[in-house]
Amino acid sequence: MEVTKQHKAAEWLLDGENPAVRYWTLRDILGKAETDDEVVQAREHIATWTPVAEYLREQHSDGYWGFGEDVYWPKWTATVWPLILLAEIGIPGSHPSIRKACEYFLRVMDTQDRPWPQPKYPDDDNRAVVGFLNGRSAKMAAGRTRGGGTGCRVHADPLALQE
């Protein structure tokens, strides 16, 4: 079924009260291109929408949320979780707060205590971390959202990082 702006549900989703909902409605339901003026404008408003702006203000000046020594724990408040949330609602990876958080995340994640269960790899083998990052979480944590914006980059092959 083709959905147009004249459909009542689409009209309601596009009302502008929530710019993230408007952005994804334009993109995923109405099929507009990322470069469409209306899509660009909706995405630009997401970061200034009050709940998102307040969340961004909670970010530490070094780039993390929660406690800086761990980017994963405590669950839901440490840096990886806001990155996932903000990516899912459409904040582009080019946004300064997201870039700073991605850089912090990528710098700290390999040196932190890894308390979650994972396969037993030798200490110098990064497959567990890179495997996690190559999934959807990497795209979000690195600022690469469905919208295509790019933030930090992650090597797909951990051996490429070794000399």
C-alpha positions, 0 to 999 in steps of 0.5 A: 500500500502506498502511503501519502501525506494525505493519509491521516496516520501519516499526517499525525506522524508528520505533525512536527511535535517529535522531529525524530518521528517526522524524520523517520516518517519522511524517510521510511514511510514516505520514502523520501531521500536523505537529501530531500529538503524536508528530510534534511530540515526534520533531521536537523531539528532532532538535536534541538528538540527539548528531550534530546537537547537535555540528554546531550547536555548531560554528556561529560565534556570528555565525551562520555555519559555516566562514568568515564571509566566504563563505556558499557556499564552501568547498563542504560546510562554508560556511553554506549547506550546514549549513542545507540538511542541517539543514533536510532532517533536519527542524530547524525554521526557528524553531530559534534556531541556524537563524534566526541562520544564515538571517539571516546567510546573507541578510545576507551572500550578496548582498555576497560574491564570487560565484565560481560561474558564473552569468548575467551580470546588471548589478550592481544586478540580483539575479535570479540570487541571488533565482532561486537562493533561490526554489528548494528551497535558499531554502526550506531556507536560509530555514528553511522545510522540508517540515515547514512551520516558518518562519525568515527570509523571502525576497522572491520579486520582486527588484523589490519590494526596490527603491524 
